[in-house]
Amino acid sequence: MKFYRQLAPIKAMSFDLDDTLYDNRPVIARLTRDANAWLHLHHPISATQNEAWWQALKMQLAEQDNWLYSDVALWRHTTIYQGLLLLGYSAQQARQAADDLMAVVVELRSDFSVPTSTHQVLAELADKRPLVAITNGNVDVERIGLSDYFSLILRAGPNGHAKPHADMFTQAQQFLTLPREHILHVGDHLTTDVAGAKNNGFQACWINDQGLSVRHEKHASILPDVEIERLDELLQL
């Protein structure tokens, strides 16, 4: 555990989910592989363009509508819909295909087990302080078994702009009715979590389980208050 500033008393905590409470990288890799396989099987025309074409379309759509950055489910649906239109589908065909794919994605997105150690840490913390989840992702928190630990769950899209925007940090503070400086936000990302928390008045805990250096990371614009390598180190606070 490394301290970069003296912590104010912690009266509540907010948590990022993906790559903070569990390793989300293999989940997304499997989701991408299986979702693409499903799309190519049921709509072979989608395979006439490579991954680079689909990625370029995805980024183009987000440049045209910045809101898509804050709603990953809508972004995926819009990309599939618009891509299939460009490849010759009618609007009805493209919309139905995108709807069907998203049903598959929803199943794959939350089909994993959270480590037992995460459950143990959250259970102990939730017994002492109110906890809030603030995520830019679209995982089903109830399905992965974490919903009971949180008093409030905020998701980018349905609950406002994605972190580091102020929307969800402000909603968390209003729900907790605590001064912002007494809320510790825990997350793995130096921009969305650390900078987002600090720029919105929260204290910030960076979970660095990849052995990185905050002073050499390109996404680091402000130091966290505290840095940990394992989630269970939070119990020392």
N, C-alpha and C positions, 0 to 999 in steps of 0.2 A: 504494500500500500504506500502510495506517495501522496504527500500533501503539498499543494501549490499555494493554498491560502488557508487561513484559519477558518474552520467551519462555524457558522452560526448554529444554534440548537436546531436539530432536525425534528420537525413536528409532523411531517408527512413526506411521502416519497411518490414520485411518478416514474414509470418505467416505459422505455422502449420495449418492443417485443422481439422482432426478428434480429437474430445474431447477438442479442443481449441475454435473453432467457433460454435460448436454444440456438443451435447452429442451423441457420436457415439456408445456407448455400446448397447442400445436397437436396434439400426439398425443392428449391427453385430449379435446380438442374434437372431433377426427375420430372417435375411438372412441365418444363419446357420441352423435354424430349417426348414425353407421352402425349402432351397436347398437340404437338406438331405431327406426331405419328397418327393420331386420331383424325386431325384435319386433312392430312394427305390421303388417308384411307377413304374417308367419307366424301371428300371434295378434292379429287385428284388434280383439278386445275390449280389448286394452291401450290402444288409442287413444281409448277412450271416456272416459278420464280424462286431464287435462292434466298438464304437467310439474310444476306446483305440487303437485298431488295426490300424485304419485309421490314428490316430494321430501319432503313432509310425512310420508308413510308411512315413508320411509327414516329420517328423524330420530326418529320415534316408536319404531321398532324398536330403534334404538341406545340410546334412553333406557331401554327395557325390558331390554336386554342390552348393557351397556357394552363387552363383549368385541368387539362388531362394529366399534368404532372401531379396533381393532388388526388386523382381518383384512378388508381391503377387498374381497377376492374373495367371502368368505362373506357380507359385508354386501350386496353386489349380488345374490347368489343368493337370499338370504333375502328381500330386498325384492321381487324378481320373483315368487318363490314365494307370499309372503303377499298381494301385490297381486292376483295372478291368482285366488287363493282368494276374496278379497273380491269379485272381479268374476264369480264363478260357476263357476270351474274346479273339478274334483275334485282331490283331493290328488295323485293320480297324474298327471293332466294338467298341473297346475301345476309339479310337480317335474320332469317331462320337459321342459317348456318352459324352465324355469330352467337345467337342465343343458345344453340345446341352445344357449341364449343364451350361457352361459359359455364354451362351446367357440368361439363366434364372438369373444367378448371376448378370449380368450387369444390368438387370432391377431392381432387388431387392436392389442392392447396393446404388442406388441414389434415391430411392423411399421414401423420407422424406422431411419435411419442416424445413428450417433453422429459428431459432427464429427471430422475428421482431427486437429485440434489437440488434442482430448481424448485420443485414442490416443497422440499424441506425448508429452504431458505425463505420462500414467500410465505409459507404458513407461519413461521416464527416471526417474521417482520409484520405480517398482517395482524398478529395478535397484540402488537405493541403500537402500531401507527396506521393511519389510513393510507391505503395504496391506490394509485390511479394508473391506468394504462393509457399511453399515448402512442399510437402507431401510425406510420405512413402506409402500412401494408393492409392486406384484406384477409388475414387469417381469421378463422372462426375461433374466438377465444374460448367459448363454451365447449366446442368440440375437442379442443386439445387439452381441456381440463384445467384451465387457469382462471376461469371467470369468477370463481368463489373467493379468490384472494383480493379482488379489486372492488372498490366502492363505486368506481366509475370507469368506463372504457370508452375512449375517444378514438375515432378512426378518421384519417384524412379522407376527404370526399364527403361522406355523410355529415361529418362534424366540422367541416371547414377546410381551409388550406393546409397543405402538408407542412410539417416541420421543415425548416426553422421558422416559418411564419408564426405570428403571435396567436392565431385563432385558438388552437387547442391548449396552449399553455394558459391563455386567459380563461378559458372555460374550466380548466382544472383548478386554477386558483379561486375562481368564483365559487366552484362547488365546495372546495375545502374550507373556504372562508378563513384563510390564513394569510399572513404577510408572505409575499413571494420568496423573501430571503430565508424563510423557514421551511421551504419545500426543496428537497433534493431530487433532481432528475437524474436517472441512471440510464446510460445508453452507450452503444458502441461507436456511433458515428460522430466524428469531430465537428461536422457542420450541422447536420440536422439535430443532433442531440446536445453536444457541448455548446456550440455557438448559439443554437436555438434557445437553450436553457438560460445561458448567461445573458444574452441580449434581451431576454424577457423577464429578467429579475430573479430567476431561480438559481439555486446552487447546482453545480454540475459534477456528476461522477462519471468518469470515462472508464468503461470496462474494456481493458486492453488485453485480450486473451490471445493475441497474435504476435506478441513480442515486439510491437512497434515503438517508435520514439516520437513523442508528441512534438518535439522540436524539429523533426525532419519530415513530418507528414505534410503533403501538399494541401490537405484539407484543414489543417490546423490554422485558425485565425485568432484564437483566444485559448488560453490555458484553462483546463478544468480546475475545479477546486480540489478534487481528489481523484486519483487514478488507482484502479484495482485490476488484478489479473483474473480473479475468480469471484463468482457471485457471492460465495459464502463469506468473503471478507467484509461484506456489508454488515454482518452481524457484530463485527467489532465496533461499529459506530453506535 
